[in-house]
Amino acid sequence: MMIFVPRHTQNATRSAPGVFCKVIIGLSLSIAAFGAQADLYEDGLMAYAVGNYAKAGQHFMDAADAGNAGAEHMLMRLFEENKLYAKDIQAETLKWTRRAAEKGVVHAQLSLGRIYAEKQGDVKAAVEWYRKAAEQGHPDAYYQLGAVFAKGAKGVEADTQESRRLYQIAASEFDVYAQKGSADAQYKLAGMYQQGLGMKTNIVLTVKWMEKAALQGHALAQLSLGRLYAEGTDVPRDVREARFWLHLAAAQGEQDAVVALNKLKASEDTKVALAM
């Protein structure tokens, strides 16, 4: 195969043969590096497909370090879907989660904050990462900060006014995404209305947003809605509605929904027995 070499390069090779060799070597190394990061990306996809999210994350991070945009996207997707946070946090996972967080990946910053708060008991460090994620506008980060300041923790003083402010920002952001149809945002906004976080408790809006999320197939929303109707505390008790939503949640693997259904059945059986 003939390699075209520009005239000025030809002249350069006469006066400095080493320059041409360096160019060829550089190109070869670049091609090899491209192939290597492409392989890492493919390995990451394979690990992701079989549910080995920790291994997938390691491959995606290495490929992302080499400049693979697809790997960066998949890495963000892993954090966004909480695929990693659902698993045991091991040393390597923590290592590359921190690497991604330090690179500014907002979902990684949020996940790292949760790891510090819930797995390592370092709430002060968690707050630092929550703040970084909040600076990038992540509503969950504002929510987590609100929760921390509501009660305080080791190294962090309670501040109810600050907690309320942060909760209000979170609710405002969730509302934006909820209006756009995000089932997750709808579910979280419903929860804030139900608990009165940063606002007055509003059961009407709780049911409204919970139902919207549940109708989109959000399993936790279905579970929560089923419980609302089963308990009959905040809304009139409706066994039929409760069963409907709990069955949907159970079909998606929510074990708490199975437990709730069993309790509901036992309660109804007791009523029938007493009526006899």
Secondary structure, DSSP 8 states (H G I E B T S, - for coil): ------HHHHHHHHH-HHHHHHHHHHHHHHHHHHHHHHHHHHHHHHHHHTT-HHHHHHHHHHHHHTT-HHHHHHHHHHHHTTTTTTS---HHHHHHHHHHHHTT-HHHHHHHHHIIIIIS--HHHHHHHHHHHHHTT-HHHHHHHHHHHHH-BTTB---HHHHHHHHHHHHHHHHHHHHTT-HHHHHHHHHHHHHTSSS---HHHHHHHHHHHHHTT-HHHHHHHHHHHHH-SSS---HHHHHHHHHHHHHTT-HHHHHHHHHHHHHHHHHHHHH-
